[in-house]
Amino acid sequence: MKQIILKLIIGFLVLSGCKEEDSTFSITHDQLTDTTFLFALASSAESCGVLLSNGVNCAQSVAFSSTNVATVIVTDIVNAGTYSVDGNIITVTLPNSDSENPMIFNANTEVTELIRISDGSNDIWKLAIEGIDPWDL
C-alpha cells in the first residue's frame, strides 16, 4: 500500500513538473483578418442616443480588414493604418492620425478581447458580434 501511494505521489510530481506554465502565446494575422473589436462609450441605448445627438459614436472600434490593414474609429474620427503582431501584442500604426499613435493592444488567448495598453487605460475592447450592441458585449 505504501508503495502504491509513493508511486502515485511520484507520478503526480512528474506530471506536475511537466505542466506548461508559460503564459506567452502568439496570434496570427489570420486570426485578426475580418474582425472588429469595440470599446463601448455608452452603457445603454439611452446613453447612446445622447452621445449620438452630440455627434459622438457609441463605441470606439478597431477593424482588421486584411493581413496588415487596420481602421480605427475613436469617437467620431476614422483613421486608417497598418498593424503588426508580435506574440500576443498588436501594434496599430496610424500615420495620419491626431489620436494616440501607435495604439498597442494585448490580445487574450481566444482573441476575443484586446486590452489597450499604450495609453495606460487597460480598456478592454471586445470582439464585435453582429446584432449585439457594444454595451452588451
Secondary structure, DSSP 8 states (H G I E B T S, - for coil): -HHHHHHHHHHHHHHHHH----------HHHHTTEEEEEES-SSHHHHHHHHHTT--SEEEEEE-SSSEEEEEETTEEEEEEEEEETTEEEEE-TT-SS-SSEEEEE-TTSSEEEE-TTS--EEEEE--TTS-GGG-
